[in-house]
Amino acid sequence: MLLVLVFLVGCSAPHARRTDVLFWNQPQREAAFRAMETHYASNVVRHGRAHPLPAGAPLSPRFDDDSTLERYMAAHHVAGVMVVEDGRVRLERYGLGAGPATRWTSFSVAKSFTSTLVGAALRDGAIHSLDDKVTRYIPELAAGAYRDVTIRQLLSMTSGVRWNEDYTDPHSDVAMMYEGARQPGVPLLVSYMSRLPREFAPGERWVYKTGETDLIGILVTRATGKTLASYLSEKIWRPYGMAADALWLKDDMDGTEAGGSGVSATLGDYARLGQFLLDGGMADGKAVLADGWIEDATHTHAAIGVKGRGYGYQWWAYDDGSFEGIGIFGQLLHVDPKRRLVIVQLAAWPVATDEAQAKARAAFVRAVNRAVDDAPGH
């Protein structure tokens, strides 16, 4: 899943390639993922009075191969794992020198944050309908392939606009989407996306596109008149009670936050976001999201060719009702409403995406589920 694509702060070349994060060596990754604000421009997401996460009964994951949590974390460069069941912390463990106060980058888990802000903007009336054309909010796209695309199709990544998400190709769209000449008053991302051609009819086929989540972020900012960071603080981070400020990375020239990536938060606050969703999207006794938003956003809207799994509104949706935000290099926010369970993993995998690493992460989730299900009372 996806990379942080933002401008380097203090870089001698202000238009340096933003894909450098893919090519950091292991020590660079482990140092930078906990301190992205020292490399990139960012906005602060202000926190409120901490929502308590009291300790629950200790939990020991039961792995398929009789492995241990310690071996799993060491083998996969895991900086932190947390398991919260019914609002209580049953497992909290750190690695790579991280701790409770460490902010770790989310990569594409941020997509699910951006989606949640769409639900808030719908409730506020800032966004009228998911069936609105994207051009209602981003008119600069009116002349291109996005002219007939709806917000709903952006959210489910079914716009039909041609896209190449190959991280190893330096000429792919995901590598080039922040390159090119700037137009005054127009985010560079919008200029790039406005030139893309159509490949399929809108709604016909799913193709994963980070650029489209960045468009959603710009749409939310245009609709609300607020940065993503300030809107997230206003709607969730303060009133629900995150324990620490978060950061949202941005373009240091036009100020555009990357809706598809770039949130950095503590392990506990990622878990609190999952708990916020389990709590029905309520904060300070008030509904934050549009009625029915959580159920709608977290079930399959687009088939992805994988049995038991689909894509919702910037969430990976599973047939058992669980859903996930997933980021490259091992990030995970897993929410299971049936088990009232939140699982968070923060990591610095040696590679951005890898089938073996992904299978190991899924095995960790199964190990937690097995331990929860085998506990007395289940």
Disulfide bonds with the S-S distance in Angstrom:
none
